[in-house]
Amino acid sequence: MSGNAQTRRAAIGGVALSIASARSLAALAAPRVVGTGLETGAIRASGVETARTEYHGRPALRATALENAPGLDRLVMLDTPAFGDGVIEAWISGAPSATASATARGFVGLAFRVHDEGKLEAIYLRPTNGRAEDQLRRNHAVQYISHPAYPWERLRAEAPSQYETYVDLEPGRWTHVRIVVVGAHARLYVDGAEQPTLIVSDLKHGADAKGAVALWIGPGTLAHFSGVRVTSSGS
């Protein structure tokens, strides 16, 4: 595309989604409202039941993991242009659902560079681990994954502690997350912190991968999303 910035904002239920494309993140035009994805069908849910709601003072999209959903991922696909480099931020909240197993952690996060064939990168939270009495569980509060080849089990086995870390979390509480993606690098910032909570220096699908952006939840999760914003950079 040209060097002129293009921006658009879509309201997904109660979730405000703005998409900006420019050659530099500094050159962004004013957003414009283009409609709601739930009504137009532009937003696709896979393995997830969704509803618009109000949650802890914010308009939100509620996402509940469906039991026995096929595949590794439960996604709500956002109506964005192909995303390579840029910034994704949102208010997210996750907690185990009423029917969740004892191993559920309220898994909730964001996926990027998503392809229909099941390829994606994602960073997610395990909210019940944030204040666990077990220090090892606390160390597993944040997780990077790259499906289909690099689920969390493989990453933990082959590179312990490299792709997960601690951050203070509570199930059901709003947490602000900001993911900055440049080439093969991604950084997660939590609750406005100046320093990243997690640094990933080798995104498994490579520096040039592009794809959709999605809301991501794990099995046994009741999640809420609000204020989703995607800023895409590059030509």
C-alpha positions in Angstrom: 0.0 0.0 0.0 1.1 3.7 -0.3 2.7 5.6 2.6 -0.7 7.1 3.4 -2.1 5.7 6.7 -5.4 3.9 6.6 -7.4 3.3 9.7 -10.8 1.8 10.5 -12.6 0.9 13.6 -15.3 -1.8 14.0 -17.5 -2.3 17.1 -17.8 -6.0 17.8 -20.6 -6.2 20.2 -19.1 -4.2 23.0 -15.6 -4.6 21.7 -14.1 -1.6 19.9 -11.7 -2.8 17.2 -9.5 -0.3 15.3 -7.2 -1.3 12.5 -4.5 1.0 11.3 -2.1 0.4 8.4 0.8 2.6 7.6 4.5 2.4 6.7 5.3 3.7 10.2 3.3 3.4 13.4 3.6 7.2 13.8 1.7 7.9 10.6 -1.9 7.0 11.6 -5.0 8.7 10.2 -8.3 9.1 12.2 -10.4 6.0 12.6 -13.8 5.6 11.1 -16.7 3.3 12.2 -17.4 0.6 9.7 -20.0 -1.6 11.4 -20.3 -4.5 13.7 -18.8 -7.9 12.8 -21.3 -10.0 14.7 -24.2 -8.6 12.6 -22.4 -8.8 9.2 -20.8 -12.2 9.8 -17.3 -10.7 9.4 -16.3 -12.1 12.8 -16.0 -15.9 12.9 -16.1 -18.0 16.1 -14.5 -21.4 16.1 -15.0 -23.6 19.1 -16.4 -20.6 21.0 -19.8 -19.3 21.9 -20.0 -15.5 22.0 -22.4 -12.8 23.3 -22.3 -9.1 23.8 -22.5 -8.1 27.4 -21.4 -5.6 30.2 -18.6 -6.9 32.4 -17.1 -5.2 35.4 -17.9 -1.7 34.1 -16.9 -2.3 30.4 -18.8 -3.2 27.3 -17.5 -6.6 26.4 -17.6 -9.7 24.2 -18.1 -12.8 26.2 -16.5 -16.0 24.9 -17.2 -19.4 26.3 -15.1 -22.4 25.2 -17.3 -25.2 23.7 -16.7 -28.6 25.1 -15.1 -31.2 22.7 -14.3 -28.5 20.1 -12.0 -30.0 17.4 -8.5 -28.7 16.9 -6.0 -27.1 19.2 -7.5 -23.6 19.2 -10.7 -21.8 20.2 -10.8 -18.5 18.3 -12.9 -15.5 17.5 -11.5 -14.2 14.2 -11.4 -10.4 13.9 -12.1 -8.5 10.7 -8.6 -7.2 10.1 -6.3 -7.0 7.1 -3.4 -9.4 7.0 -1.3 -8.7 10.0 2.5 -9.0 9.9 4.1 -6.4 12.1 2.4 -4.0 14.5 0.7 -3.8 17.9 -2.3 -5.6 19.4 -3.8 -4.5 22.6 -6.9 -5.3 24.6 -8.5 -5.7 28.0 -9.0 -9.4 28.6 -10.4 -11.4 31.5 -10.4 -15.2 31.9 -11.6 -17.7 34.5 -12.5 -21.4 34.6 -16.0 -22.0 33.4 -18.6 -23.6 35.7 -18.1 -27.0 34.0 -14.3 -26.8 33.8 -12.0 -29.5 35.0 -9.6 -29.1 37.9 -6.7 -28.4 35.4 -8.4 -25.4 33.8 -6.6 -22.1 34.4 -8.9 -19.5 32.7 -6.7 -19.5 29.6 -7.2 -16.3 27.7 -5.1 -14.3 25.2 -4.6 -13.1 21.6 -3.5 -14.9 18.5 -1.8 -13.3 15.5 -0.6 -14.2 12.0 -3.4 -16.8 11.9 -3.9 -19.0 8.8 -7.0 -21.1 8.1 -4.9 -24.3 8.0 -4.4 -23.9 11.8 -1.1 -22.0 11.8 -0.8 -19.2 14.4 1.3 -17.5 17.0 -0.4 -16.6 20.3 0.4 -15.3 23.7 -2.0 -16.1 26.5 -2.5 -15.8 30.3 -3.3 -18.5 32.9 -5.1 -16.2 35.4 -5.5 -18.8 38.2 -1.7 -19.2 38.3 -0.9 -15.6 39.0 -1.4 -15.8 42.8 -1.1 -19.5 43.3 0.7 -20.7 46.5 2.9 -22.9 44.4 5.8 -20.9 42.9 6.1 -23.2 39.9 2.5 -22.5 38.9 3.2 -18.8 39.3 6.1 -19.1 36.9 3.6 -20.5 34.3 1.2 -17.5 34.4 2.1 -16.3 30.8 2.6 -18.5 27.8 3.7 -18.2 24.1 2.7 -20.9 21.7 3.0 -21.5 17.9 0.6 -24.0 16.5 0.5 -26.6 15.2 4.1 -27.6 15.7 4.9 -25.8 19.0 2.2 -26.3 21.6 3.1 -25.4 25.2 4.0 -28.9 26.1 6.8 -29.1 23.5 8.1 -25.6 24.3 8.2 -26.3 28.1 10.0 -29.6 27.5 12.6 -28.4 25.0 13.2 -24.9 26.4 12.1 -24.7 30.0 11.2 -21.1 31.2 12.0 -19.5 27.8 8.5 -19.1 26.5 6.6 -18.6 29.8 6.9 -16.4 32.9 5.3 -14.9 35.9 3.0 -11.9 36.1 0.5 -10.9 38.8 -3.0 -12.1 37.7 -6.4 -12.8 39.2 -9.2 -14.9 37.5 -12.1 -12.8 36.3 -10.2 -9.5 36.7 -9.7 -7.2 33.7 -6.0 -7.2 32.6 -4.6 -4.9 29.9 -2.3 -6.6 27.5 -0.2 -5.1 24.7 1.7 -7.3 22.2 4.3 -5.6 19.9 5.3 -7.7 16.9 8.3 -6.9 14.7 9.7 -9.6 12.4 10.5 -12.7 14.4 10.2 -10.8 17.7 7.2 -10.3 20.0 7.0 -8.5 23.3 4.1 -8.7 25.8 3.4 -5.7 28.1 0.9 -6.2 30.9 -1.2 -3.5 32.7 0.7 -0.6 31.3 4.2 -1.7 32.4 7.1 0.0 30.7 9.1 -3.2 30.6 7.9 -6.3 28.8 6.7 -9.2 30.8 7.7 -11.7 28.1 10.1 -11.5 25.2 10.0 -14.0 22.3 12.9 -13.6 19.9 12.2 -16.5 17.5 8.5 -16.6 16.5 8.3 -20.0 15.0 6.5 -19.1 11.7 9.3 -16.7 10.8 9.8 -13.0 10.4 7.7 -12.6 7.2 4.6 -14.5 8.3 1.2 -12.7 7.9 -2.3 -13.6 8.8 -5.4 -12.7 10.8 -5.7 -11.5 14.4 -8.0 -13.4 16.7 -9.2 -13.6 20.3 -7.9 -16.8 21.8 -9.2 -18.9 24.7 -8.4 -22.4 26.0 -10.5 -25.3 27.1 -12.8 -24.8 30.2 -12.6 -21.0 29.9 -15.1 -18.2 30.3 -13.5 -15.1 28.9 -14.3 -11.4 28.3 -12.7 -9.0 25.8 -13.0 -5.3 25.5 -11.2 -2.3 23.9 -9.4 -4.5 21.3 -7.1 -2.4 19.1 -4.9 -3.6 16.2 -2.3 -1.3 14.7 -0.6 -2.8 11.6 2.7 -1.4 10.2 4.6 -2.0 7.0 3.9 -1.8 3.3 
